[in-house]
Amino acid sequence: MGMRQEAFGVFVVGSALILAACSSQPDNSREVAAGQRLHEETAGGVGCASCHGMNARGEGLAPDIRGVTADQIIDSLKNTEDMREIALTKADINDIVAFLAMLKEKALKAQQAVAAQQD
């Protein structure tokens, strides 16, 4: 096999790996956008942000909810006095989880950027 064929083979394998990595991360932009709307405006008639803050960090009234799971939200809806009247579908909860996961990821990236600048 010639050098040109080997280089082409490496290119094809590398391209396949990159495509596989990209396709393994689902595009959840619709869920994130819907979750943001629920968080900021809709859930409970006022949005989660009314207690947890626009950035979901808590802001004193309620805890930081960035990165929480669907099970944690369901548990809070059942067991937190101020949240018992909030009616969310499973799809709503999944959308909120997607939005909160994005906020958590952004926060972690920001922390890493600050840490890298300090090094």
Order of alpha helices (4+ residues) and beta strands (2+ residues): alpha-alpha-alpha-alpha-alpha
